[in-house]
């Protein structure tokens, strides 16, 4: 059915844009359609209904702005945390909402940037890593990035402090020619010279990395076994075949520049971090890059005892992060629990009297529809919805 598809698209748009409130959105939209059908049955033209709804919408936005509480620099962190807690109240992890809300606020504020004079908080720059094991209390934010990879060689260091990080979008291997070639060797010494030349080329690559001052290398492509040996001898930690999305986040967190050719690598292209360490998380080994200065990409490591709790925690954190991001970009909020909908309905009933045409009916019905939120909340709480609405009015 076309309207069913529209409702699905509406819920998806709400989830992508706001991250929460999909149930309320579908409830209000569905009830608006229901009462619109009743008006159509009474012979009121669709354009009249649409005009009445648009008038009511414009007035509702005006009343919303008038009743909104502004978030200031002084109360920002407290307000954001309260908003995140409110978002988590309806989730299955409400028992740890204080701690989780604090993580969401810290992550949101860390990645916030100023663009064209306004705050921008892109939650895509928050990396979520989910791992079963331990308790929800072990969930934490990392001021850096977690890479789901291992150090390429056992001979390399597993922990380094105050590191300089190189990000390479180039293979530390001898590249094969684009065309087939045949080399005829008549003397064993010629073969050895061939292998020695390959080794020299790989050593030169490692020397360039060492000369730039890098102590950790993230490579988007492969690293030859011989190059691994030279890197290990130089005390450099190397990680290969890192995903492009992880490379982008590492660049934002460490302020490094992704280099396409080793010839271009310079000290100014390196990123910095307080710690680079390989750790076992659950059953997997992972690389932790921590203590980045002013990181514009951070990680949240989610821990819980079972897969179900991990997934529920991930959903709750996503919704809370979206709410925090919305409040950072548009710093204001209104009361919840059906309070603002009741205020809007009361104002719209007064507003309808300023119109004498049939639009008046559509505006009044729009006000009635908004009260579906407090009515549903009271019904879910075991309170008579009719009595609740009468008291509110």
C-alpha positions as CSV (number, residue, x, y, z in Angstrom):
1,X,0.0,0.0,0.0
2,X,1.5,3.4,-0.9
3,X,0.6,5.0,2.5
4,X,2.2,2.1,4.3
5,X,5.4,2.7,2.3
6,X,5.2,6.4,3.2
7,X,5.0,5.5,6.9
8,X,8.0,3.3,6.6
9,X,10.0,6.0,4.9
10,X,8.9,8.5,7.5
11,X,10.1,6.3,10.3
12,X,13.5,5.8,8.5
13,X,13.9,9.5,7.9
14,X,13.2,10.3,11.6
15,X,15.7,7.6,12.7
16,X,18.4,9.0,10.3
17,X,17.8,12.6,11.1
18,X,17.0,12.5,14.8
19,X,17.9,9.0,15.9
20,X,14.9,8.7,18.3
21,X,11.1,9.3,18.4
22,X,10.1,6.9,15.6
23,X,7.2,5.6,17.6
24,X,5.8,9.1,18.3
25,X,6.3,10.1,14.6
26,X,4.4,7.1,13.3
27,X,1.7,7.5,15.9
28,X,1.1,11.2,15.1
29,X,1.3,10.6,11.3
30,X,-1.1,7.6,11.4
31,X,-3.7,9.5,13.5
32,X,-3.5,12.6,11.2
33,X,-4.3,10.3,8.2
34,X,-7.1,8.7,10.1
35,X,-8.8,12.0,11.0
36,X,-8.1,13.3,7.4
37,X,-10.2,10.4,6.1
38,X,-13.1,11.4,8.4
39,X,-13.0,15.0,7.0
40,X,-12.9,13.6,3.4
41,X,-16.0,11.5,4.2
42,X,-17.7,14.8,5.4
43,X,-17.1,16.3,2.0
44,X,-14.2,18.6,2.9
45,X,-11.8,19.0,0.0
46,X,-8.2,17.6,0.4
47,X,-6.7,21.1,-0.3
48,X,-8.6,22.6,2.6
49,X,-7.4,19.8,4.9
50,X,-3.8,20.3,3.7
51,X,-4.0,24.1,4.2
52,X,-5.4,23.6,7.8
53,X,-2.6,21.1,8.7
54,X,0.1,23.4,7.3
55,X,-1.3,26.4,9.3
56,X,-1.4,24.2,12.4
57,X,2.1,23.0,11.8
58,X,3.5,26.6,11.4
59,X,1.8,27.7,14.6
60,X,3.0,24.6,16.4
61,X,6.7,25.3,15.4
62,X,6.2,28.9,16.7
63,X,4.9,27.7,20.0
64,X,7.7,25.1,20.3
65,X,10.4,27.8,19.8
66,X,8.7,30.0,22.4
67,X,8.6,27.1,25.0
68,X,12.1,25.8,24.3
69,X,14.8,26.1,26.9
70,X,18.1,27.2,25.5
71,X,21.3,25.3,26.3
72,X,24.2,27.6,27.3
73,X,27.9,27.0,27.6
74,X,27.6,26.9,31.4
75,X,24.9,24.2,31.6
76,X,25.7,22.3,28.3
77,X,27.3,19.2,29.8
78,X,24.5,18.8,32.4
79,X,21.7,19.4,29.9
80,X,23.2,17.0,27.3
81,X,23.6,14.3,30.0
82,X,20.0,14.7,31.2
83,X,18.8,14.5,27.6
84,X,20.8,11.3,27.0
85,X,19.4,9.8,30.3
86,X,15.8,10.6,29.2
87,X,16.5,8.8,25.9
88,X,17.8,5.7,27.7
89,X,14.9,5.5,30.1
90,X,12.9,3.4,27.7
91,X,15.7,1.1,26.8
92,X,16.7,-2.2,28.4
93,X,19.9,-0.8,29.8
94,X,18.3,1.9,31.9
95,X,20.1,0.5,35.0
96,X,23.5,1.9,33.8
97,X,22.0,5.0,32.1
98,X,24.1,7.6,34.2
99,X,27.4,6.0,33.2
100,X,26.4,5.4,29.5
101,X,24.9,8.9,29.1
102,X,28.2,10.4,30.4
103,X,30.1,8.4,27.7
104,X,27.8,9.6,25.0
105,X,28.2,13.3,26.0
106,X,32.0,13.0,26.2
107,X,32.1,11.4,22.8
108,X,29.7,13.9,21.2
109,X,31.6,16.9,22.6
110,X,35.0,15.5,21.6
111,X,34.1,15.3,17.9
112,X,32.2,18.6,17.7
113,X,33.7,21.0,15.2
114,X,32.9,24.6,14.2
115,X,31.9,25.0,10.6
116,X,30.7,28.3,9.1
117,X,30.1,29.7,12.6
118,X,28.0,26.8,13.8
119,X,28.6,23.6,15.8
120,X,28.6,20.3,13.8
121,X,28.6,16.9,15.6
122,X,28.8,14.1,13.0
123,X,28.3,10.8,15.0
124,X,29.7,8.9,12.0
125,X,33.1,9.9,13.5
126,X,32.3,7.9,16.6
127,X,33.5,4.3,16.1
128,X,31.4,1.7,17.9
129,X,33.2,-1.6,18.8
130,X,31.0,-4.4,20.2
131,X,32.5,-7.3,22.1
132,X,30.8,-9.9,24.3
133,X,32.3,-10.6,27.7
134,X,32.6,-8.7,31.1
135,X,29.9,-6.4,32.3
136,X,28.2,-3.3,31.0
137,X,30.3,-1.3,33.5
138,X,33.4,-2.1,31.3
139,X,31.9,0.0,28.5
140,X,34.2,3.0,27.9
141,X,35.2,5.8,25.5
142,X,38.6,5.8,24.0
143,X,40.1,9.2,23.1
144,X,41.4,7.6,19.9
145,X,40.7,4.7,17.7
146,X,40.4,0.9,18.1
147,X,41.6,-1.1,15.0
148,X,40.3,-4.7,14.7
149,X,43.7,-6.0,13.6
150,X,46.9,-7.6,15.0
151,X,50.5,-6.5,14.8
152,X,51.9,-8.2,11.7
153,X,55.0,-9.8,13.3
154,X,55.6,-11.4,16.7
155,X,59.0,-9.7,16.7
156,X,57.5,-6.2,16.7
157,X,56.7,-4.3,20.0
158,X,53.2,-4.8,21.3
159,X,53.1,-1.6,23.3
160,X,54.7,1.8,22.6
161,X,54.2,5.2,24.4
162,X,54.3,8.7,22.9
163,X,54.1,7.3,19.4
164,X,54.4,8.9,15.9
165,X,51.9,7.4,13.5
166,X,52.3,7.0,9.8
167,X,49.2,6.2,7.6
168,X,50.1,4.6,4.3
169,X,47.9,3.9,1.3
170,X,50.8,2.2,-0.4
171,X,52.1,-1.4,-0.2
172,X,55.4,-2.2,1.5
173,X,56.0,-4.8,-1.1
174,X,57.8,-5.1,-4.4
175,X,55.2,-4.2,-7.0
176,X,54.7,-6.7,-9.8
177,X,54.9,-5.4,-13.4
178,X,51.7,-4.9,-15.4
179,X,53.0,-7.2,-18.1
180,X,54.5,-10.7,-18.1
181,X,58.2,-10.8,-18.0
182,X,60.7,-13.7,-18.2
183,X,64.1,-13.5,-16.5
184,X,66.7,-16.1,-17.6
185,X,69.3,-16.9,-14.9
186,X,72.5,-18.7,-16.1
187,X,74.5,-18.3,-12.9
188,X,73.3,-18.8,-9.2
189,X,75.1,-15.6,-8.3
190,X,72.7,-13.7,-10.6
191,X,69.7,-15.1,-8.7
192,X,71.3,-14.0,-5.5
193,X,71.9,-10.6,-6.9
194,X,68.2,-10.4,-7.9
195,X,67.1,-11.3,-4.4
196,X,69.6,-8.9,-2.8
197,X,68.2,-6.1,-5.0
198,X,64.6,-6.8,-3.8
199,X,65.9,-6.8,-0.2
200,X,67.6,-3.4,-0.8
201,X,64.4,-1.9,-2.2
202,X,62.4,-3.1,0.8
203,X,65.1,-1.8,3.3
204,X,65.0,1.6,1.5
205,X,61.2,1.7,2.1
206,X,61.7,1.0,5.8
207,X,64.6,3.5,6.1
208,X,62.3,6.2,4.7
209,X,59.7,5.4,7.4
210,X,62.4,5.4,10.1
211,X,63.9,8.7,8.8
212,X,60.5,10.4,9.0
213,X,60.4,9.4,12.7
214,X,57.4,7.0,12.6
215,X,57.2,4.4,15.4
216,X,53.8,3.0,14.3
217,X,52.7,2.2,10.8
218,X,49.2,1.6,9.6
219,X,49.2,0.2,6.0
220,X,46.1,0.0,3.9
221,X,47.7,-2.6,1.7
222,X,50.2,-5.5,2.2
223,X,53.6,-5.6,4.0
224,X,56.2,-8.0,2.7
225,X,57.8,-10.6,5.1
226,X,61.3,-9.1,4.5
227,X,59.9,-5.6,5.2
228,X,58.3,-6.9,8.4
229,X,61.8,-8.1,9.6
230,X,63.4,-4.7,8.9
231,X,60.5,-2.9,10.7
232,X,60.8,-5.2,13.7
233,X,64.6,-4.6,13.8
234,X,63.9,-0.8,13.8
235,X,61.4,-1.3,16.7
236,X,58.4,-0.1,14.6
237,X,54.9,-1.5,15.2
238,X,53.2,-2.3,11.9
239,X,49.6,-3.2,11.0
240,X,48.5,-4.1,7.5
241,X,45.3,-4.3,5.4
242,X,43.6,-1.6,7.5
243,X,40.1,-0.6,6.3
244,X,39.8,2.7,4.6
245,X,37.1,3.9,7.1
246,X,39.5,3.1,10.0
247,X,42.3,5.0,8.2
248,X,40.1,8.0,7.8
249,X,39.2,7.9,11.5
250,X,42.8,7.4,12.5
251,X,43.7,10.5,10.4
252,X,41.0,12.6,12.3
253,X,42.0,11.2,15.7
254,X,45.8,11.5,15.4
255,X,45.9,14.5,12.9
256,X,48.1,12.4,10.6
257,X,47.9,12.6,6.8
258,X,47.2,9.5,4.7
259,X,50.2,9.2,2.3
260,X,49.9,7.5,-1.1
261,X,53.6,7.2,-1.8
262,X,56.5,6.6,0.6
263,X,58.6,9.2,-1.3
264,X,56.2,11.9,0.1
265,X,56.4,10.8,3.7
266,X,57.7,13.5,6.0
267,X,57.7,14.2,9.7
268,X,54.9,16.7,9.3
269,X,52.6,14.0,8.0
270,X,52.8,11.9,11.1
271,X,50.1,11.8,13.8
272,X,50.6,11.5,17.5
273,X,49.2,9.5,20.4
274,X,50.1,8.8,24.0
275,X,49.8,5.0,23.6
276,X,49.7,2.3,20.9
277,X,49.0,-1.2,22.3
278,X,47.9,-4.6,21.1
279,X,45.3,-6.0,23.6
280,X,43.1,-9.1,23.7
281,X,39.4,-8.1,23.8
282,X,37.1,-11.1,24.1
283,X,38.6,-13.7,21.7
284,X,40.3,-11.2,19.4
285,X,43.5,-9.1,19.4
286,X,42.9,-5.4,18.7
287,X,45.1,-2.3,18.4
288,X,44.3,0.6,20.7
289,X,45.5,4.1,19.8
290,X,44.8,6.2,22.9
291,X,45.6,9.6,24.4
292,X,45.2,11.5,21.1
293,X,45.3,15.3,21.6
294,X,42.0,17.0,20.6
295,X,40.8,13.9,18.6
296,X,38.0,14.6,16.0
297,X,37.2,10.9,15.9
298,X,36.8,8.7,19.0
299,X,35.8,5.1,19.8
300,X,33.3,3.5,22.2
301,X,34.0,0.0,23.3
302,X,30.8,-1.7,24.3
303,X,31.0,-4.7,26.6
304,X,28.2,-6.9,28.0
305,X,27.8,-10.6,29.0
306,X,25.6,-11.8,26.2
307,X,25.1,-10.9,22.5
308,X,21.5,-9.8,23.2
309,X,22.6,-7.3,25.8
310,X,25.4,-6.0,23.6
311,X,23.0,-5.4,20.7
312,X,20.5,-3.6,23.1
313,X,23.3,-1.5,24.4
314,X,24.4,-0.6,20.9
315,X,20.9,0.5,20.0
316,X,20.6,2.6,23.2
317,X,24.0,4.2,22.7
318,X,23.2,5.1,19.1
319,X,19.9,6.7,20.0
320,X,21.5,8.7,22.9
321,X,24.4,9.8,20.6
322,X,21.9,11.0,18.0
323,X,20.1,13.0,20.7
324,X,23.3,14.5,22.0
325,X,24.4,15.5,18.5
326,X,21.0,17.1,17.8
327,X,21.2,19.1,21.0
328,X,24.8,20.2,20.3
329,X,23.8,21.4,16.8
330,X,20.5,22.9,17.9
331,X,21.0,23.9,21.5
332,X,17.5,23.8,23.0
333,X,15.0,21.4,24.4
334,X,11.4,21.1,25.5
335,X,9.7,19.1,28.3
336,X,8.8,15.5,27.6
337,X,6.2,13.1,28.9
338,X,3.4,14.6,26.7
339,X,3.7,18.1,28.3
340,X,4.8,19.9,25.2
341,X,2.1,18.2,23.0
342,X,-0.6,19.3,25.6
343,X,0.7,22.9,25.4
344,X,0.7,22.8,21.6
345,X,-2.9,21.4,21.5
346,X,-4.1,24.2,23.9
347,X,-2.5,26.9,21.8
348,X,-3.8,25.5,18.5
349,X,-7.4,25.5,19.9
350,X,-7.1,29.2,20.6
351,X,-5.4,29.7,17.2
352,X,-8.3,28.1,15.3
353,X,-10.6,30.9,16.3
354,X,-8.7,33.3,14.2
355,X,-10.0,31.5,11.1
356,X,-13.6,31.4,10.0
357,X,-13.3,28.9,7.1
358,X,-13.3,25.1,7.0
359,X,-9.5,25.2,7.8
360,X,-10.7,25.8,11.4
361,X,-11.9,22.2,11.6
362,X,-8.5,20.8,10.3
363,X,-6.6,22.9,12.8
364,X,-8.7,21.7,15.7
365,X,-8.3,18.0,14.7
366,X,-4.5,18.6,14.4
367,X,-4.6,19.7,18.1
368,X,-6.7,16.6,19.0
369,X,-4.1,14.4,17.2
370,X,-1.2,15.8,19.2
371,X,-2.9,14.7,22.4
372,X,-2.5,11.1,21.3
373,X,0.9,11.2,22.9
374,X,-0.1,12.0,26.5
375,X,-3.2,9.7,26.0
376,X,-1.0,6.8,24.9
377,X,1.5,7.4,27.7
378,X,-1.2,7.4,30.3
379,X,-2.8,4.3,28.9
380,X,0.6,2.5,28.9
381,X,1.0,3.6,32.5
382,X,-2.3,2.1,33.5
383,X,-4.1,5.4,33.9
384,X,-7.4,6.2,32.2
385,X,-6.5,8.3,29.1
386,X,-9.8,10.2,28.9
387,X,-9.6,11.4,32.5
388,X,-5.9,12.4,31.9
389,X,-6.8,14.5,28.8
390,X,-9.7,16.2,30.7
391,X,-7.4,17.1,33.5
392,X,-4.7,18.4,31.1
393,X,-7.2,20.6,29.3
